[in-house]
Amino acid sequence: MFIFVPNKVYLRGILLHYFIQKKSAAEAHRILVQTYGDNALSDTTCRDWFRRFKNNDFQLEDKERSGAPKKFQDKELEQLLDMHPEKRPLYAQRHDKVISLHDNARPHVAKPVKTYLETLKWEVLPHPLYSPDIAPSDFHLFRSMAHGLADRRFHSYEEAQKWIDSWIASKDMSFFRRGIHVLPERWEKVVSSDGQYFK
């Protein structure tokens, strides 16, 4: 059985058709969802395209912009660029080993979030509910903050907020990374303790 999966330009063409028929963006979105299900454009996207159409912008293709994929006429150059993507600076930045620890909160398990994290090639570790023994790296942050707060008194909420903001700004990125990178060690400790208490 053949299943048709529409691309963005095709769906934009359908939106233009509904715009010409004087349907609303919400109505067009409803019809797209009924017809294409998960492959339909979002309500916000439908409204954005209707706004473009009202401004006489009927170009359905994505516009060239910085960050958009370049179109090369020279096939050899294109092949060279595709040959070693890992040598590109942005590739190295994006594909440095990232581990994301997620609980099952609705924003974390939403399909668009999961899809986006897959495109980033992040390793997503599920976080069991009510597991303070393997909680994320807040402990690293708060323990260090507690040292800075020793013998300190605040007389207003604003004063406390200002101190916290300046404390966070004073830390470099390696401070925050360190808290995340010790998580695997903590997890191993939890597993090896076989449920026994440890500090």
C-alpha positions in Angstrom: 0.0 0.0 0.0 1.3 3.4 -1.0 1.2 6.1 1.7 1.5 9.7 0.4 3.6 12.0 2.7 3.2 15.6 1.6 6.2 18.0 1.7 6.0 21.6 3.0 5.7 23.2 -0.4 2.8 20.9 -1.3 1.0 21.8 1.9 1.7 25.5 1.4 0.0 25.2 -2.1 -3.0 23.7 -0.4 -3.1 26.7 2.0 -2.9 29.1 -0.9 -5.9 27.3 -2.5 -7.9 27.7 0.8 -6.8 31.3 1.0 -8.1 32.0 -2.5 -11.4 30.3 -1.5 -11.6 32.8 1.4 -11.3 30.2 4.1 -9.7 31.2 7.4 -6.3 30.0 8.5 -8.0 28.0 11.4 -10.4 26.4 9.0 -7.6 25.5 6.6 -5.5 24.0 9.4 -8.5 21.9 10.6 -8.9 20.5 7.1 -5.2 19.7 6.8 -5.2 17.9 10.1 -8.3 15.9 9.1 -6.6 14.9 5.8 -2.9 14.5 6.6 -2.9 13.9 10.4 0.6 14.3 11.9 2.0 15.4 8.6 -0.2 18.6 8.6 1.4 22.0 9.2 0.9 23.5 12.7 -1.8 26.0 13.4 0.8 28.7 13.9 2.5 27.9 10.5 -0.9 28.1 8.8 -1.6 31.5 10.3 1.9 32.7 9.2 1.3 31.6 5.6 -2.1 33.3 5.5 -0.4 36.5 6.8 2.1 36.2 3.9 -0.7 35.7 1.4 -2.5 38.8 2.7 0.7 40.7 2.1 0.8 39.5 -1.5 3.7 37.1 -0.9 2.7 34.0 -2.8 6.2 32.4 -3.0 5.8 28.9 -1.6 9.5 27.9 -1.7 11.8 28.7 1.3 13.7 31.9 0.7 17.5 31.9 0.7 18.8 33.1 4.0 21.9 32.8 6.2 22.0 29.4 7.6 19.9 27.9 4.8 21.5 25.2 2.8 23.5 26.6 -0.1 22.8 25.5 -3.7 26.0 24.8 -5.6 26.3 24.7 -9.4 29.7 23.0 -9.1 29.1 19.3 -8.4 32.7 18.7 -7.4 32.6 21.4 -4.7 29.3 20.0 -3.4 30.8 16.5 -3.2 33.9 17.8 -1.3 31.6 19.5 1.2 29.6 16.4 1.7 32.6 14.1 1.9 33.8 15.1 5.5 31.0 16.9 7.3 32.7 16.2 10.6 35.5 18.6 9.7 33.1 21.5 9.6 33.3 23.7 12.8 29.5 23.7 13.3 29.4 19.9 13.0 32.0 19.6 15.8 30.1 22.0 18.0 26.7 20.3 17.5 28.0 16.7 17.7 30.1 17.0 20.8 28.8 14.2 23.1 25.6 15.6 24.7 23.6 13.6 27.2 20.1 14.9 28.1 18.3 13.7 31.1 14.6 13.9 30.7 11.7 13.2 33.0 8.3 12.4 31.5 7.0 16.0 31.8 4.7 16.8 28.8 7.1 19.3 27.2 9.9 16.7 27.2 7.9 13.9 25.7 6.1 15.9 23.0 6.7 14.6 19.5 8.3 17.8 18.1 10.8 17.8 21.1 11.7 14.2 20.6 12.1 14.7 16.8 14.3 17.8 17.3 16.5 16.0 19.9 16.9 13.1 17.4 18.1 15.5 14.7 20.7 16.9 17.2 21.8 13.3 17.8 21.6 13.8 21.5 21.5 10.7 23.8 18.3 11.1 25.8 18.2 9.2 29.0 14.8 8.7 30.6 14.6 9.8 34.2 12.5 7.6 36.5 9.8 9.4 38.5 10.6 10.4 42.1 14.3 9.4 41.9 16.1 12.0 44.0 19.2 9.7 44.3 19.9 10.2 40.6 18.5 13.7 40.2 20.2 16.0 37.6 23.1 18.2 38.5 21.2 20.7 40.6 23.1 19.3 43.6 26.4 20.5 42.1 25.0 23.9 41.5 23.3 24.4 44.9 26.2 23.0 46.9 28.5 25.5 45.3 25.9 28.3 45.7 25.6 27.4 49.4 29.3 28.2 50.0 28.8 31.6 48.5 25.7 32.2 50.6 27.4 31.4 53.9 26.8 34.2 56.5 24.9 36.2 54.0 21.6 37.9 54.6 19.2 39.5 52.2 16.7 42.2 53.1 14.6 42.0 50.0 13.6 39.6 47.2 15.3 42.0 44.7 18.6 41.9 46.6 18.5 38.1 46.7 17.6 37.9 43.0 20.5 40.4 42.1 23.0 38.3 44.1 21.8 35.0 42.4 22.0 36.6 38.9 25.5 37.9 39.5 26.6 34.6 41.0 25.4 32.7 38.0 27.0 35.2 35.6 30.4 34.8 37.5 30.5 31.1 36.6 32.0 30.0 33.3 30.5 27.3 31.1 32.9 24.6 32.4 31.4 25.0 35.9 27.9 24.0 34.6 29.3 21.2 32.3 31.2 19.6 35.2 27.9 19.1 37.1 26.4 17.3 34.1 29.5 15.2 33.3 29.6 13.7 36.8 26.1 12.3 36.3 27.3 9.0 34.8 29.5 8.5 37.9 26.6 9.1 40.2 24.4 6.7 38.2 27.1 4.0 38.5 27.3 4.6 42.2 23.5 4.2 42.5 23.5 0.9 40.5 26.5 -0.5 42.3 25.1 0.3 45.8 22.1 -1.9 44.9 19.6 0.4 46.6 21.7 1.0 49.7 22.1 4.6 51.1 25.3 6.5 50.3 26.6 10.0 50.5 
